[in-house]
Amino acid sequence: MSKIADANEKIANGAVKGYKAVENAVVGGYKAVEGAFVGSYRKIEDGFVDKFLAGESETAEEAKARIK
């Protein structure tokens, strides 16, 4: 190949690597935020079920199943 084609190939590979790095960082960040949010929501939900909806010897999971 010519020098121009080789240079073009290197630039293209660099651009793809840069894009993949940004994409992985954004997706990883989103997944971390989503996981934290869902985990927090479940803790709040379980606390509410335990406090207000569960019977005397009933777990949160049993109370959720009963309500459904």
C-alpha positions as CSV (number, residue, x, y, z in Angstrom):
1,M,0.0,0.0,0.0
2,S,1.0,3.6,-0.4
3,K,2.1,5.8,2.5
4,I,-1.1,7.7,2.4
5,A,-3.2,4.5,2.6
6,D,-1.1,3.3,5.6
7,A,-1.4,6.6,7.3
8,N,-5.2,6.6,6.7
9,E,-5.4,3.1,8.1
10,K,-3.5,4.1,11.3
11,I,-5.8,7.1,11.7
12,A,-8.9,5.0,11.3
13,N,-7.7,2.4,13.8
14,G,-6.9,5.2,16.3
15,A,-10.4,6.7,15.8
16,V,-12.0,3.3,16.4
17,K,-10.0,2.7,19.5
18,G,-10.9,6.1,20.9
19,Y,-14.6,5.6,20.1
20,K,-14.6,2.2,21.8
21,A,-12.9,3.6,24.9
22,V,-15.5,6.3,25.2
23,E,-18.3,3.9,24.5
24,N,-17.1,1.5,27.2
25,A,-16.7,4.3,29.7
26,V,-20.2,5.6,29.1
27,V,-21.9,2.2,29.1
28,G,-19.9,1.2,32.2
29,G,-20.9,4.4,34.0
30,Y,-24.5,4.0,33.1
31,K,-24.6,0.4,34.3
32,A,-23.0,1.4,37.6
33,V,-25.6,4.2,38.2
34,E,-28.4,1.9,37.1
35,G,-27.2,-0.9,39.5
36,A,-26.9,1.6,42.4
37,F,-30.4,3.0,41.8
38,V,-32.1,-0.4,41.5
39,G,-30.3,-1.6,44.6
40,S,-31.4,1.4,46.6
41,Y,-34.9,1.1,45.3
42,R,-35.1,-2.5,46.4
43,K,-33.8,-1.7,49.9
44,I,-36.5,1.0,50.2
45,E,-39.2,-1.3,48.9
46,D,-38.2,-4.2,51.2
47,G,-38.1,-1.8,54.2
48,F,-41.6,-0.5,53.3
49,V,-43.0,-4.0,52.9
50,D,-41.4,-5.2,56.2
51,K,-42.7,-2.2,58.1
52,F,-46.2,-1.8,56.7
53,L,-47.3,-4.9,54.8
54,A,-45.6,-8.0,56.3
55,G,-47.3,-10.0,59.0
56,E,-45.8,-10.9,62.3
57,S,-43.6,-13.8,61.2
58,E,-43.6,-13.1,57.5
59,T,-40.6,-12.1,55.4
60,A,-40.6,-9.3,52.8
61,E,-40.5,-11.8,50.0
62,E,-43.4,-13.8,51.4
63,A,-45.4,-10.6,51.9
64,K,-44.7,-9.6,48.2
65,A,-45.8,-13.0,47.0
66,R,-49.0,-12.8,49.1
67,I,-49.8,-9.3,47.8
68,K,-49.3,-10.4,44.1
